[in-house]
Amino acid sequence: GEGREPFEPPRFWDALGQTFKATSQEATKLSLAFSRPPLPSAEDCRKLSEDVQNAILAVATVYYSLPKGQGTTLRKMVRDATTEVVEGMIQLTETILNTPLESLTQEQLISTGSVWEACEQASNLPQDNQAAVVSALAAYLGVVKDALEEMEHALVEGRDPYSDIMEDEELGFRGNRDTYWSEADRKLLGPCMGLMKASKACLKKVLGVVKAHGKASSSEQIAQLDDLADIANEISPSVDELALSMYPPMNQLAVRLNAAKLASVLKKVLEITKTSHVCPPSEEGWVQFLTGAVEHNMDKIKNFTQGEL
């Protein structure tokens, strides 16, 4: 769909909604035809197959008419929704083919419901790249919040983070050193938690400015939003890696390396935010503050782990 004719968003979204709706109806028809004996005739089967195939081809065709220039974040979300519809229909067809025809099975009902659910997603999709990036950032923030809460819980409890893993003969007895933090470990945990909190604050603030100032009117604005989403996507896995290395028995050098990686990602996010259209001068204060917070915590981590190098 690149450059053949001007892209018209209302037309595209209307077409996508229509094709998703038509696919949902075809799934219902297919499921009902095979819900009780007798089997549909060979001619009916051919007609049903053709209709299903045409519906799926229509969904794919509409997706491919969305130009990359509208934003890679938006395109990925539409692609994921399209893929889910196609995979749902494949699963429904396989369920019907593998089930003896006596009556409507639980599997068939679940598969049909999955197609309906996937088709309903069309109405909830973000309609431009700004909305898509807001949706992506909100999802990343949720994951980071969970990781931070889990770590805070482990610290407050001061308990064995592995207490839910039952001991068995293969694992052997876990000694105290493996399950609790030493005094030196606890010192290092402070600035590590500081970095995790800065990650949450960073995503929260970036989400706020993309909501308030983000635009998807020009190709430059769309590209800037994609850059932000791409780099912000690295925060949550980096937070997870740091959190995992913080559990006892702690390898302080691994903690330092994971902290450095997270700090580098955060500074890049803040840098990209500062140079993009979502950051007018009125927003620069918090960018500087968070950059300082990241550097301050990283310096502390370096000081505490100097002996490990």
Salt bridges, closest charged atoms under 4 A:
GLU8 OE2 - ARG11 NH1 3.69
GLU26 OE2 - LYS29 NZ 3.24
GLU43 OE2 - ARG46 NH2 2.74
GLU50 OE2 - ARG46 NH1 2.71
ASP51 OD2 - LYS29 NZ 3.54
ASP51 OD2 - LYS47 NZ 2.97
ASP80 OD2 - LYS76 NZ 2.88
ASP178 OD1 - ARG177 NH2 3.17
GLU241 OE1 - LYS261 NZ 3.43
GLU283 OE2 - HIS213 NE2 3.03
GLU295 OE2 - LYS267 NZ 3.42
